[in-house]
Structures are given as structure tokens and as C-alpha cells.
Amino acid sequence: MIPNNDAIARFLRSGLIVALLVSLAACGGPPAWVKKGSAAYNEKDAKNIYGVGSVVGIRNEPLAWDAAENMARAEITKRFQTYTAYLMRNYAASTTAADFSKSTEEQNVERAVKTFASGTLSGVMPVDRYKDEDSLTYYVLVKLDLKSMQEALAQSKELSPQVRDFVRQNGEKLFEKLEKEEAKRDGK
């Protein structure tokens, strides 16, 4: 059976409509969390800490997703305890001979920063991911809820007792403070 011209036209129209819808969906841009980045949020009945990780230029897609997820987990880890060492060295010299109207100037400034974060986080789960096709950037959003975090901290041996106690005692207060600040900003 040979399709008539009307059937071919309907088929082409439906294909064009589907292609148009797919291209419009792809033009929506990145989700808001990509631009917002890592942060702590109050939601309905839960208090959560989110980490956003990204990796660019990796063509092996499963590897890229894993790397972005690991980066997101590292973002959460950095929020708890980070060791930072900072060193800046300055050297300046001015040399003149018998003629004080002429001098030779030297200057050297060096700066070194070393940052290290380490920790074991339990209950961090990926909740969303996004791929920017133009830049070949993979983004992953992970979530750690406050309740799971407090339970994990109670069992954690890697964090100092002071950090565990601070988070246990102040976790709820910090989220309440965040809620008040958001309410001020929203004009509530």
C-alpha cells in the first residue's frame, strides 16, 4: 500500500511538531540550582544542605557524571571543616649609587594558599543532574538532610568533638536564622 499525499503531509507535520517541542525544551536553559550553587535550604518539613558539582570537557559520559557527583559531595564536605594555610612573601629593594637621582628597583610578591577538606558523609544522595551540551559541562546536585547529618555526626570519629557538638547544638538554630533572613528578603 502506498501512502497518499495527505498521510505523508500529516506524518511530516507531526514529526516537525515533535522536533519543535524537543528543541524548545532543550532551550530552557540550566535549572536554577546550577546558578544558585551549594547552600543550605529550609523546605516544607525538611532542612537540607545541597552541593553542586560540575566537570567540563570529559567525553566519557559515565565518568563525567561520577566526577560531577564527587565534586558535589566535596562541596558539602568543605562546608563542615576546611583547613586553610596562607603564606604571602613580599620582597622589595631599591639600590642607588653615588647619584641619588637614579635607582634600581626590585619587587617580588609571592602568595600561596593551601586548602584541605576531609570527612566522611553518610546519606548524601544525588537528586538532579544537568548537562550543558554547548560547553560539555556536567552538573550534579546532591542533598544531605539535617537529620541524617546529625545522626552521622553523632557516630563520626573523624571530625573533632568541637565540630560535632557545634553542629548538633546549632544546626537547627542556623536553619531558623536562614529562614528569618529569607523572610526579610522576601518582605514577609
ABEGO torsion letter per residue (X at the ends): XBBBAAAAAAAAAAAAAAAAAAAAAAAAEBBAAAAAEBBBBBBBABBBBBBBBBBBGBABAAAAAAAAAAAAAAAAAAAABBBBBBBBBBBBBBBBBABAABBBBBBBBBBBBBBBBBEBBBGBBBABBBBBAAAGBBBBBBBBBAAAAAAAAAABAABBAAAAAAAAAAAAAAAAAAAAAAAAAAGX
